[in-house]
Amino acid sequence: MSKKNKSPGEQEDDREKKGAMRLKVMVSKKEAAQLLAMYIRGEGEMVAKIVCELQRRTEAGQQGSSSDAWIPKLESIPED
């Protein structure tokens, strides 16, 4: 069966078997264009390193272990 005829779920299973993963990253249009240009120029290894770093930062943020995470500074409200 060709990729064209596979359901999205079957295609995703194939990617998982090959070690691929889906990653959502927010970047500016300029940054996305730069990454694409690097990939087209054959700098795929560098693009992979950048994506890995972004993934690492995302995972660290989800675990709450990031030392630069924003923490609110609240003041006490006096009660009368």
C-alpha positions in Angstrom: 0.0 0.0 0.0 1.5 3.4 -1.0 1.7 6.3 1.4 -0.9 8.1 -0.6 -3.5 5.4 0.2 -2.7 5.1 3.9 -4.8 6.7 6.6 -3.2 9.4 8.8 -3.0 6.9 11.7 -1.2 4.3 9.6 1.3 7.0 8.3 1.9 8.0 11.9 2.6 4.4 12.9 5.2 4.2 10.1 6.9 7.4 11.3 7.0 6.0 14.9 8.6 2.8 13.6 11.3 4.9 11.9 12.0 6.9 15.0 10.3 10.1 13.8 8.3 12.3 16.2 5.9 15.1 15.9 6.9 18.4 17.5 5.1 21.7 17.6 7.2 24.7 17.9 6.4 28.4 17.8 8.8 30.4 15.8 8.6 33.6 13.9 8.2 33.6 10.1 11.8 34.9 9.8 13.1 32.0 12.0 11.1 29.4 10.1 12.5 30.8 6.8 16.0 30.6 8.1 15.6 27.0 9.2 14.1 26.0 5.9 17.0 27.8 4.0 19.5 25.9 6.2 17.8 22.6 5.4 17.7 23.3 1.7 21.4 24.3 1.7 22.2 20.8 3.1 22.7 21.9 6.7 20.1 19.4 8.0 22.4 18.3 10.9 22.4 21.9 12.2 18.7 22.2 11.8 18.3 18.9 13.8 20.5 20.3 16.6 18.3 23.4 16.8 15.1 21.4 16.9 16.6 19.2 19.6 17.5 22.2 21.7 14.0 23.6 21.2 12.5 20.3 22.3 14.7 20.1 25.3 13.6 23.6 26.4 10.0 22.7 25.9 10.3 19.5 27.9 12.1 21.4 30.7 9.4 24.0 30.8 6.7 21.3 31.0 8.4 19.7 34.0 8.7 23.0 35.8 12.4 22.4 36.3 13.5 25.5 34.2 15.4 27.9 36.4 14.3 30.9 34.3 10.6 30.1 34.6 8.4 33.1 35.4 7.2 33.2 39.0 4.6 35.7 40.1 5.5 38.1 42.9 2.4 38.6 44.9 2.0 41.1 47.7 -0.2 40.4 50.7 -3.5 42.2 50.8 -4.2 43.6 54.2 -7.6 42.7 55.7 -9.4 45.3 57.7 
